[in-house]
Amino acid sequence: MRRWKLALSLAFVAALAVPALAGTWRLAPGKWVDLTESGARRISNLLEQTNECRTYSDDDGIERAMCWTLQRRLADGGTWYPPERVTPKYIATNLATAAGAFALTFALVMLGPPIGRRYFAWLRR
């Protein structure tokens, strides 16, 4: 069998297996993050400034929504971060891992035997 056929086959298998073995295919699970003391103090100060979300510096809906969100976060004692989604960064990470595994395996199979033969020939001298 020609070496490039073997190299191509092994590189393809490595490109499929390495992301699975490295775990880059897994999405991060959702998690609960507790509110720190300093974060709770900052939220309390903001709520005092808005009189518990009753008065605002501007009649802006964004400020109102932010105040309600912070008020809920303070009452809950933290916030829930949802699980990771498939994003372009996730796809790029997995493609880069697969491409790196493919290239490295192909190069090792193609260059390994000639380099090994020269090394062992040098040792026998």
Buried (B, 14 or more C-beta within 10 A) or exposed (E): EEEEEEBBBBBBEBBEEBBEEBEBEEEEEEEEEEBEEEBBEBBEEBBEEBEEBEEBEEEEEEBBEBBEEBBEBBEEEBBEEEEEEEEEEBEEBBEEBBEBBBEBBBEBBBEEEEEEEEEEEEEEE
